[in-house]
Amino acid sequence: MSLTNHKLLIAKVIIVTTLGLLSPISAAAESKNGFVLDGASVPVNEIRRGGPGRDGIPSLDKPAFVTAEKAKFLRPDDRVLGVTLNNVQRAYPIRILNYHEIVNDRFGHRPIVITYCPLCGSGMAFDATIEGRHLIFGVSGLLYNSDVLLYDRQTGSLWSQIMSTAVTGTMKGTRLQSVPIAHTTWRDWKTRHPDTTVLSTKTRFQRNYQVNPYPNYGRSGRLYFPVAEESSQYSRKSMVMGLEIDGRFKAYPFEELAKGPSQFQDRFRGQPFDVYYDEQNETARILDADGNEVPTLIAFWFAWYAFHPETEIYSID
């Protein structure tokens, strides 16, 4: 190689490296847990590793269920997520979801993914058919605003649970369709749905579902991971029910709901709703004018506010 060509080669390397095209540091900064974060719709520096790696928290892809009578491992006050769809009622105990966070399930021919983030206290269910494809979800081991980032195994895109949207990959910007889900006690769910089945502890994984892996977390003001926005209007771990209509948000703090009647009418974005609050079972739900349950999110206040700092807030005062 001539001296001139050698100098040209060095110049090209310097230019490419300056642009970040060959920089191993730049490449590493844009990839975590094996997921490429280039072009993410949220700040990459706010996507954090939660501890376990990709699939370190295993999703349940072939869930088994037992009848309510056989769910002896549940106590009346145990928290469950409940879904009723296509004349099928199922309960997903939080004591199991703490260890798995995602259940890929089917209600008849309709695939549904059940999700739970222990750090945000947030349980959400989504239609798993997106753009005509049945997606299977796993736990990425990554967090955004302390909330679990799901990933779909078909494209490797990352999805924010609370945003209900893909934030990376070929699916970026795609919305998930929410399915109404109850976040209540086993006593309440079983009373309202006596024919329910229950996610079995026979998951094929060696876990002690009688032990909470996050002891005292819900009663502590401490966060394990930082969030972009915070508000001291309510304590961090106080529970709220969040409602989204046409991209606008309203929070119903349980602290406020406890001051008023257990049932009342409210309006948001021009739509009338019936709001129900059950203080004994620490749960709430909203029905539309036709009596249909509206998808809502019950979660810790800090989590709701981190994603929706512009939220309206229901207040009894």
C-alpha contacts under 8 A as a table, 3 or more apart, distances in Angstrom:
res1	aa1	res2	aa2	distance
1	M	5	N	6.30
1	M	6	H	6.36
2	S	5	N	5.28
2	S	6	H	6.15
3	L	6	H	5.01
3	L	7	K	6.22
4	T	7	K	5.21
4	T	8	L	6.32
5	N	8	L	4.97
5	N	9	L	6.18
6	H	9	L	5.14
6	H	10	I	6.34
7	K	10	I	5.14
7	K	11	A	6.17
8	L	11	A	5.02
8	L	12	K	6.24
9	L	12	K	5.14
9	L	13	V	6.31
10	I	13	V	5.14
10	I	14	I	6.24
11	A	14	I	5.14
11	A	15	I	6.22
12	K	15	I	5.12
12	K	16	V	6.11
13	V	16	V	5.20
13	V	17	T	5.93
14	I	17	T	5.15
14	I	18	T	5.97
15	I	18	T	5.11
15	I	19	L	6.29
16	V	19	L	5.14
16	V	20	G	6.39
16	V	21	L	5.49
16	V	22	L	6.27
17	T	20	G	4.97
17	T	21	L	5.80
17	T	22	L	5.18
17	T	23	S	5.54
18	T	21	L	7.65
18	T	23	S	7.94
20	G	23	S	4.93
20	G	26	S	6.08
20	G	27	A	7.99
22	L	27	A	7.94
23	S	26	S	5.26
23	S	27	A	6.31
24	P	27	A	5.02
24	P	28	A	6.03
25	I	28	A	5.16
25	I	29	A	6.23
26	S	29	A	5.17
26	S	30	E	6.56
27	A	30	E	5.33
27	A	31	S	6.61
28	A	31	S	5.32
28	A	32	K	7.52
29	A	32	K	7.62
30	E	36	V	6.03
30	E	37	L	4.94
30	E	38	D	5.68
30	E	44	V	7.17
31	S	34	G	6.13
31	S	35	F	5.38
31	S	36	V	4.50
31	S	37	L	5.43
31	S	38	D	7.71
32	K	35	F	5.34
32	K	36	V	6.83
32	K	37	L	7.42
32	K	49	R	7.37
32	K	142	L	7.86
33	N	49	R	7.55
33	N	53	G	5.93
33	N	54	R	5.79
33	N	140	S	7.25
33	N	141	G	7.10
33	N	142	L	7.47
34	G	54	R	7.56
35	F	156	G	7.24
36	V	168	T	7.88
36	V	169	G	7.73
37	L	40	A	5.48
37	L	44	V	6.72
37	L	168	T	6.25
37	L	169	G	7.77
38	D	168	T	7.53
39	G	168	T	6.80
40	A	43	P	6.94
40	A	44	V	6.56
40	A	167	V	5.52
40	A	168	T	4.78
40	A	169	G	7.75
40	A	172	K	7.74
41	S	167	V	5.10
41	S	168	T	6.65
41	S	172	K	7.48
41	S	173	G	7.80
42	V	46	E	7.58
42	V	47	I	7.95
42	V	167	V	6.58
43	P	46	E	5.40
43	P	47	I	7.00
44	V	47	I	5.31
45	N	48	R	7.32
46	E	144	Y	6.14
46	E	145	N	7.18
46	E	228	A	7.97
47	I	142	L	6.54
47	I	143	L	5.59
47	I	144	Y	4.85
47	I	145	N	7.70
48	R	142	L	5.51
48	R	143	L	5.18
48	R	144	Y	6.47
49	R	52	P	7.72
49	R	53	G	7.68
49	R	141	G	6.06
49	R	142	L	4.58
49	R	143	L	6.23
50	G	53	G	7.85
50	G	141	G	5.52
50	G	142	L	5.38
50	G	143	L	6.03
51	G	141	G	6.68
52	P	55	D	7.68
52	P	56	G	4.85
52	P	57	I	6.60
52	P	141	G	5.49
53	G	56	G	4.91
53	G	57	I	7.75
53	G	140	S	6.90
53	G	141	G	4.90
53	G	142	L	7.86
54	R	57	I	7.54
54	R	139	V	6.36
54	R	140	S	4.54
54	R	141	G	5.02
54	R	142	L	7.91
55	D	58	P	5.11
55	D	59	S	7.32
55	D	138	G	6.39
55	D	139	V	5.33
55	D	140	S	6.07
55	D	141	G	6.81
56	G	139	V	7.56
56	G	141	G	6.84
57	I	99	Y	6.62
57	I	100	H	5.60
57	I	101	E	7.49
57	I	139	V	6.17
57	I	141	G	7.26
58	P	99	Y	7.71
58	P	100	H	5.36
58	P	101	E	7.95
58	P	102	I	7.91
58	P	138	G	7.18
58	P	139	V	6.80
59	S	100	H	5.05
59	S	101	E	6.50
59	S	102	I	4.85
59	S	103	V	5.80
59	S	104	N	7.43
59	S	137	F	7.64
59	S	138	G	5.58
59	S	139	V	6.55
60	L	63	P	5.76
60	L	100	H	6.62
60	L	102	I	6.29
60	L	103	V	4.70
60	L	104	N	6.16
60	L	203	T	7.23
61	D	103	V	6.09
61	D	104	N	4.94
61	D	105	D	7.00
62	K	104	N	7.20
62	K	105	D	7.31
63	P	103	V	7.06
63	P	104	N	7.53
63	P	105	D	6.84
63	P	199	L	6.85
63	P	200	S	7.49
63	P	203	T	6.81
64	A	199	L	6.02
64	A	200	S	5.49
64	A	202	K	7.09
64	A	203	T	7.10
65	F	197	T	6.00
65	F	198	V	5.15
65	F	199	L	4.50
65	F	200	S	4.81
66	V	70	K	6.07
66	V	71	A	6.55
66	V	197	T	5.48
66	V	198	V	5.24
66	V	199	L	6.51
66	V	200	S	5.80
67	T	70	K	5.32
67	T	71	A	6.54
67	T	195	D	7.70
67	T	196	T	6.77
67	T	197	T	4.57
67	T	198	V	6.10
68	A	71	A	5.23
68	A	190	K	7.38
68	A	194	P	7.36
68	A	195	D	7.19
68	A	196	T	6.16
68	A	197	T	5.53
68	A	198	V	6.19
69	E	72	K	7.00
71	A	74	L	5.95
71	A	198	V	6.74
71	A	200	S	7.62
72	K	75	R	7.66
74	L	78	D	6.28
74	L	93	P	7.94
74	L	186	W	7.26
75	R	78	D	5.30
75	R	186	W	7.08
75	R	187	R	7.90
76	P	185	T	6.65
76	P	186	W	5.28
76	P	187	R	4.54
77	D	185	T	5.24
77	D	186	W	6.11
77	D	187	R	6.35
77	D	281	N	7.70
78	D	93	P	7.40
78	D	94	I	7.63
78	D	95	R	7.93
78	D	185	T	5.41
78	D	186	W	5.56
78	D	187	R	7.87
79	R	93	P	6.18
79	R	94	I	5.65
79	R	95	R	7.73
79	R	183	H	7.07
79	R	184	T	5.54
79	R	185	T	4.45
79	R	186	W	5.95
80	V	91	A	6.06
80	V	92	Y	5.33
80	V	93	P	4.22
80	V	94	I	5.27
80	V	182	A	7.81
80	V	183	H	5.98
80	V	184	T	5.67
80	V	185	T	5.76
80	V	186	W	5.86
80	V	189	W	7.88
81	L	91	A	5.68
81	L	92	Y	5.02
81	L	93	P	6.33
81	L	94	I	7.01
81	L	123	G	6.83
81	L	181	I	6.49
81	L	182	A	5.37
81	L	183	H	4.76
81	L	184	T	6.57
82	G	89	Q	7.25
82	G	90	R	5.73
82	G	91	A	4.45
82	G	92	Y	6.22
82	G	181	I	5.59
82	G	182	A	4.79
82	G	183	H	6.60
82	G	184	T	7.73
82	G	189	W	6.96
83	V	89	Q	5.75
83	V	90	R	5.47
83	V	91	A	6.60
83	V	180	P	6.91
83	V	181	I	5.13
83	V	182	A	6.52
84	T	87	N	6.57
84	T	88	V	5.43
84	T	89	Q	4.25
84	T	90	R	6.46
84	T	181	I	7.83
85	L	88	V	5.25
85	L	89	Q	6.57
85	L	107	F	6.57
86	N	107	F	6.59
86	N	108	G	7.02
88	V	107	F	6.85
88	V	196	T	7.40
89	Q	193	H	6.91
89	Q	195	D	7.07
89	Q	196	T	4.70
89	Q	197	T	6.44
90	R	196	T	5.25
90	R	197	T	4.93
90	R	198	V	5.63
90	R	199	L	7.37
91	A	189	W	7.69
91	A	196	T	6.82
91	A	197	T	6.29
91	A	198	V	4.72
91	A	199	L	6.25
92	Y	96	I	7.43
92	Y	97	L	7.17
92	Y	198	V	6.13
92	Y	199	L	5.25
93	P	96	I	5.52
93	P	97	L	6.38
93	P	186	W	7.99
93	P	198	V	7.60
93	P	199	L	6.87
94	I	97	L	4.74
94	I	98	N	5.82
95	R	98	N	5.53
95	R	99	Y	7.50
95	R	209	Y	5.67
95	R	210	Q	6.97
95	R	211	V	7.68
95	R	212	N	6.68
96	I	99	Y	5.69
96	I	100	H	6.71
96	I	201	T	7.00
96	I	209	Y	5.80
97	L	100	H	4.93
97	L	101	E	4.76
97	L	102	I	7.04
97	L	116	Y	6.40
98	N	101	E	5.92
98	N	116	Y	7.52
98	N	117	C	7.64
98	N	118	P	5.99
98	N	212	N	7.45
98	N	213	P	7.14
99	Y	207	R	7.57
99	Y	209	Y	7.90
99	Y	213	P	7.68
100	H	103	V	7.46
101	E	114	I	7.94
101	E	115	T	5.52
101	E	116	Y	4.76
101	E	117	C	6.14
101	E	118	P	7.75
101	E	139	V	7.31
102	I	113	V	6.87
102	I	114	I	5.60
102	I	115	T	4.62
102	I	116	Y	6.50
102	I	137	F	7.31
102	I	138	G	6.69
102	I	139	V	7.02
103	V	113	V	5.71
103	V	114	I	5.02
103	V	115	T	6.61
104	N	111	P	7.43
104	N	112	I	6.34
104	N	113	V	4.69
104	N	114	I	6.54
104	N	136	I	6.58
104	N	137	F	6.85
105	D	111	P	5.83
105	D	112	I	5.28
105	D	113	V	5.87
105	D	114	I	7.40
106	R	109	H	6.36
106	R	110	R	5.43
106	R	111	P	4.24
106	R	112	I	5.52
107	F	110	R	5.17
107	F	111	P	6.32
107	F	112	I	6.99
108	G	111	P	7.88
110	R	127	D	7.68
110	R	129	T	7.95
111	P	127	D	6.35
111	P	128	A	5.31
111	P	129	T	6.61
111	P	134	H	7.08
112	I	125	A	6.84
112	I	126	F	5.69
112	I	127	D	4.76
112	I	128	A	4.97
112	I	129	T	7.88
113	V	125	A	5.69
113	V	126	F	5.38
113	V	127	D	6.47
113	V	128	A	5.80
113	V	137	F	7.42
114	I	123	G	7.56
114	I	124	M	6.17
114	I	125	A	4.51
114	I	126	F	6.67
115	T	123	G	5.65
115	T	124	M	5.27
115	T	125	A	5.98
115	T	161	Q	7.51
116	Y	121	G	7.22
116	Y	122	S	5.60
116	Y	123	G	4.34
116	Y	124	M	6.44
117	C	120	C	5.52
117	C	121	G	5.74
117	C	122	S	5.32
117	C	123	G	6.58
117	C	147	D	6.28
117	C	148	V	5.73
118	P	121	G	4.96
118	P	122	S	6.95
118	P	214	Y	7.75
119	L	122	S	7.94
119	L	146	S	6.46
119	L	147	D	6.64
119	L	224	Y	7.81
120	C	146	S	6.87
120	C	147	D	6.07
120	C	299	A	6.04
120	C	300	F	5.63
120	C	302	F	7.81
120	C	303	A	5.56
121	G	298	I	7.53
121	G	299	A	4.86
121	G	300	F	5.69
122	S	162	I	7.77
122	S	297	L	6.83
122	S	298	I	5.97
122	S	299	A	4.46
122	S	300	F	7.19
123	G	181	I	7.68
123	G	183	H	6.98
123	G	297	L	6.96
123	G	298	I	6.95
123	G	299	A	7.38
124	M	161	Q	7.43
124	M	162	I	7.97
124	M	178	S	7.28
124	M	179	V	7.57
124	M	180	P	7.94
124	M	181	I	6.49
124	M	297	L	6.75
125	A	178	S	5.88
125	A	179	V	5.19
125	A	180	P	6.92
125	A	181	I	6.30
126	F	176	L	6.20
126	F	177	Q	5.46
126	F	178	S	4.51
126	F	179	V	5.21
127	D	130	I	7.44
127	D	176	L	6.86
127	D	177	Q	5.53
127	D	178	S	6.49
127	D	179	V	6.62
128	A	133	R	7.99
128	A	134	H	5.69
128	A	135	L	5.55
128	A	136	I	7.25
128	A	176	L	7.87
129	T	132	G	5.83
129	T	133	R	5.19
129	T	134	H	4.37
129	T	135	L	6.19
130	I	133	R	5.23
130	I	134	H	6.45
130	I	135	L	7.00
130	I	176	L	7.31
135	L	152	D	6.04
135	L	153	R	7.09
135	L	154	Q	6.53
136	I	152	D	5.52
136	I	153	R	5.75
136	I	154	Q	7.15
137	F	150	L	6.38
137	F	151	Y	5.47
137	F	152	D	4.36
137	F	153	R	5.98
138	G	150	L	5.80
138	G	151	Y	5.41
138	G	152	D	6.25
138	G	153	R	6.91
139	V	142	L	7.88
139	V	148	V	7.53
139	V	149	L	6.83
139	V	150	L	5.08
139	V	151	Y	6.32
140	S	148	V	7.85
140	S	149	L	6.03
140	S	150	L	5.63
140	S	151	Y	5.85
140	S	158	L	7.59
141	G	148	V	7.53
141	G	149	L	7.28
142	L	148	V	6.44
142	L	149	L	5.62
143	L	146	S	5.30
143	L	147	D	5.14
143	L	148	V	4.86
143	L	149	L	5.37
144	Y	147	D	5.26
144	Y	148	V	6.72
144	Y	149	L	6.70
144	Y	160	S	7.26
144	Y	227	V	7.86
145	N	225	F	7.52
145	N	226	P	6.71
145	N	227	V	4.51
145	N	228	A	6.44
145	N	303	A	7.33
145	N	306	A	6.57
145	N	307	F	7.47
146	S	224	Y	7.63
146	S	225	F	5.53
146	S	226	P	6.74
146	S	227	V	6.38
146	S	303	A	7.59
147	D	160	S	7.38
147	D	161	Q	6.95
147	D	162	I	7.24
147	D	303	A	7.57
148	V	160	S	6.68
148	V	161	Q	6.24
149	L	158	L	6.02
149	L	159	W	5.35
149	L	160	S	4.85
149	L	161	Q	6.22
150	L	158	L	5.63
150	L	159	W	4.96
150	L	160	S	6.42
150	L	161	Q	6.84
151	Y	156	G	5.76
151	Y	157	S	5.41
151	Y	158	L	4.42
151	Y	159	W	5.75
152	D	155	T	6.02
152	D	156	G	5.31
152	D	157	S	5.86
152	D	158	L	6.97
152	D	159	W	7.89
153	R	156	G	5.38
153	R	157	S	7.96
155	T	169	G	7.15
155	T	170	T	6.77
155	T	171	M	7.52
156	G	169	G	6.69
157	S	166	A	6.56
157	S	167	V	7.37
157	S	168	T	5.29
157	S	169	G	4.35
157	S	170	T	6.40
157	S	171	M	5.98
157	S	172	K	7.03
158	L	166	A	5.54
158	L	167	V	5.73
158	L	168	T	5.28
158	L	169	G	6.82
158	L	172	K	7.89
159	W	164	S	6.84
159	W	165	T	5.44
159	W	166	A	3.92
159	W	167	V	5.64
159	W	168	T	7.35
160	S	163	M	5.21
160	S	164	S	5.58
160	S	165	T	5.58
160	S	166	A	6.15
160	S	167	V	6.69
161	Q	164	S	4.96
161	Q	165	T	7.21
162	I	307	F	7.47
163	M	307	F	7.30
164	S	175	R	5.86
164	S	176	L	5.22
164	S	177	Q	7.69
164	S	178	S	7.78
165	T	172	K	7.41
165	T	173	G	6.02
165	T	174	T	5.59
165	T	175	R	4.48
165	T	176	L	5.90
166	A	169	G	7.68
166	A	171	M	5.87
166	A	172	K	4.57
166	A	173	G	5.34
166	A	174	T	5.52
166	A	175	R	6.72
167	V	171	M	7.79
167	V	172	K	4.89
167	V	173	G	6.22
168	T	171	M	6.85
168	T	172	K	4.79
168	T	173	G	7.95
169	G	172	K	5.38
171	M	174	T	5.58
178	S	295	P	6.26
179	V	295	P	5.93
180	P	293	E	6.54
180	P	294	V	6.14
180	P	295	P	4.18
180	P	296	T	6.79
181	I	295	P	6.78
181	I	296	T	7.57
182	A	283	T	7.90
182	A	285	R	7.62
183	H	283	T	6.34
183	H	298	I	6.67
184	T	188	D	6.64
184	T	189	W	6.77
184	T	281	N	6.11
184	T	282	E	6.55
184	T	283	T	5.35
185	T	188	D	5.27
185	T	189	W	6.28
185	T	281	N	5.73
185	T	282	E	7.76
186	W	189	W	5.18
186	W	190	K	5.88
187	R	190	K	5.40
187	R	191	T	6.12
188	D	191	T	5.18
188	D	192	R	6.27
188	D	281	N	6.66
189	W	192	R	5.25
189	W	193	H	5.82
189	W	194	P	7.87
190	K	193	H	4.97
190	K	194	P	4.96
190	K	195	D	7.77
190	K	196	T	6.81
191	T	194	P	5.70
193	H	196	T	5.50
200	S	203	T	6.75
201	T	209	Y	7.23
202	K	205	F	7.60
208	N	211	V	5.78
209	Y	212	N	7.20
212	N	215	P	5.61
214	Y	217	Y	5.56
215	P	218	G	7.85
216	N	219	R	5.27
216	N	220	S	6.19
217	Y	220	S	5.20
217	Y	221	G	7.93
217	Y	222	R	7.46
218	G	221	G	7.90
218	G	237	K	6.13
219	R	237	K	7.02
220	S	237	K	7.36
221	G	235	S	7.33
221	G	236	R	6.00
221	G	237	K	6.53
223	L	226	P	6.79
227	V	230	E	7.12
227	V	306	A	6.17
228	A	306	A	6.04
229	E	305	Y	6.83
229	E	306	A	4.67
229	E	307	F	7.61
229	E	309	P	6.73
230	E	302	F	6.29
230	E	305	Y	6.43
230	E	306	A	5.94
230	E	309	P	7.78
231	S	234	Y	7.17
231	S	302	F	7.14
231	S	305	Y	6.96
232	S	235	S	6.28
232	S	236	R	7.40
234	Y	238	S	6.72
234	Y	301	W	6.93
235	S	238	S	5.42
235	S	301	W	7.10
235	S	302	F	7.75
236	R	300	F	6.54
236	R	301	W	5.47
236	R	302	F	4.76
237	K	300	F	4.79
237	K	301	W	5.88
237	K	302	F	6.61
238	S	253	P	7.68
238	S	254	F	7.54
238	S	255	E	7.71
238	S	300	F	5.51
238	S	301	W	5.54
239	M	253	P	6.21
239	M	254	F	5.80
239	M	255	E	7.83
239	M	298	I	6.77
239	M	299	A	5.63
239	M	300	F	4.74
239	M	301	W	5.71
240	V	251	A	6.28
240	V	252	Y	5.42
240	V	253	P	4.09
240	V	254	F	5.43
240	V	297	L	8.00
240	V	298	I	5.63
240	V	299	A	5.76
240	V	300	F	6.22
240	V	301	W	5.74
240	V	304	W	7.78
241	M	251	A	5.74
241	M	252	Y	4.99
241	M	253	P	6.26
241	M	254	F	7.37
241	M	284	A	6.81
241	M	285	R	7.78
241	M	296	T	6.54
241	M	297	L	5.46
241	M	298	I	4.40
241	M	299	A	6.66
242	G	249	F	7.04
242	G	250	K	5.79
242	G	251	A	4.49
242	G	252	Y	6.18
242	G	296	T	5.62
242	G	297	L	4.96
242	G	298	I	6.27
242	G	299	A	7.81
242	G	304	W	7.13
243	L	249	F	5.66
243	L	250	K	5.23
243	L	251	A	6.35
243	L	295	P	7.51
243	L	296	T	5.12
243	L	297	L	6.73
244	E	247	G	6.14
244	E	248	R	5.53
244	E	249	F	4.60
244	E	250	K	6.60
244	E	296	T	7.34
245	I	248	R	5.35
245	I	249	F	6.52
245	I	268	F	7.71
245	I	269	R	6.85
246	D	269	R	7.99
248	R	269	R	7.95
248	R	311	T	7.35
249	F	308	H	6.99
249	F	310	E	7.53
249	F	311	T	4.96
249	F	312	E	6.17
250	K	268	F	7.84
250	K	311	T	5.23
250	K	312	E	4.47
250	K	313	I	5.50
250	K	314	Y	7.12
251	A	304	W	7.94
251	A	311	T	6.59
251	A	312	E	6.17
251	A	313	I	4.79
251	A	314	Y	6.13
252	Y	256	E	7.04
252	Y	257	L	6.87
252	Y	313	I	6.19
252	Y	314	Y	5.18
252	Y	315	S	7.68
253	P	256	E	5.31
253	P	257	L	6.32
253	P	301	W	7.66
253	P	313	I	7.60
253	P	314	Y	7.13
254	F	257	L	4.81
254	F	258	A	5.95
254	F	282	E	7.81
255	E	258	A	5.44
255	E	259	K	7.10
256	E	259	K	5.48
256	E	260	G	7.35
256	E	314	Y	7.23
256	E	315	S	5.67
256	E	316	I	5.89
257	L	260	G	5.67
257	L	261	P	7.55
257	L	262	S	7.58
257	L	277	Y	6.64
257	L	315	S	7.87
257	L	316	I	7.30
258	A	261	P	7.62
258	A	262	S	7.78
258	A	277	Y	7.72
258	A	279	E	6.63
259	K	316	I	6.66
260	G	316	I	6.62
261	P	264	F	6.54
261	P	277	Y	7.95
262	S	275	V	7.98
262	S	276	Y	5.67
262	S	277	Y	4.84
262	S	278	D	6.41
262	S	279	E	7.96
263	Q	274	D	6.98
263	Q	275	V	5.59
263	Q	276	Y	4.58
263	Q	277	Y	6.35
264	F	274	D	5.81
264	F	275	V	5.44
264	F	276	Y	6.87
265	Q	272	P	7.00
265	Q	273	F	5.63
265	Q	274	D	4.59
265	Q	275	V	6.01
266	D	272	P	5.82
266	D	273	F	5.28
266	D	274	D	6.36
266	D	275	V	6.98
267	R	270	G	6.04
267	R	271	Q	5.29
267	R	272	P	4.41
267	R	273	F	5.92
268	F	271	Q	5.36
268	F	272	P	6.73
268	F	273	F	7.87
272	P	288	D	6.70
272	P	289	A	6.23
273	F	286	I	6.47
273	F	287	L	5.78
273	F	288	D	4.84
273	F	289	A	6.01
274	D	286	I	5.65
274	D	287	L	5.20
274	D	288	D	6.42
274	D	289	A	7.45
275	V	284	A	7.37
275	V	285	R	6.06
275	V	286	I	4.65
275	V	287	L	6.63
276	Y	284	A	5.46
276	Y	285	R	5.37
276	Y	286	I	6.23
277	Y	282	E	7.75
277	Y	283	T	6.13
277	Y	284	A	4.39
277	Y	285	R	6.78
278	D	281	N	5.64
278	D	282	E	5.77
278	D	283	T	5.37
278	D	284	A	6.03
279	E	282	E	4.82
279	E	283	T	6.72
283	T	298	I	7.93
284	A	298	I	7.98
285	R	293	E	7.35
285	R	294	V	7.66
285	R	296	T	7.25
286	I	293	E	5.89
286	I	294	V	5.64
286	I	295	P	7.90
286	I	296	T	7.52
287	L	290	D	7.58
287	L	291	G	5.23
287	L	292	N	5.19
287	L	293	E	4.40
287	L	294	V	5.58
288	D	291	G	5.26
288	D	292	N	5.41
288	D	293	E	6.42
288	D	294	V	6.42
289	A	292	N	7.45
299	A	303	A	6.72
299	A	304	W	6.67
300	F	303	A	5.45
300	F	304	W	6.57
301	W	304	W	5.26
301	W	305	Y	6.15
302	F	305	Y	5.26
302	F	306	A	5.95
303	A	306	A	5.14
303	A	307	F	6.63
304	W	307	F	5.64
304	W	308	H	5.97
304	W	309	P	7.93
305	Y	308	H	4.77
305	Y	309	P	4.80
305	Y	310	E	7.94
305	Y	311	T	7.20
306	A	309	P	6.04
308	H	311	T	5.36
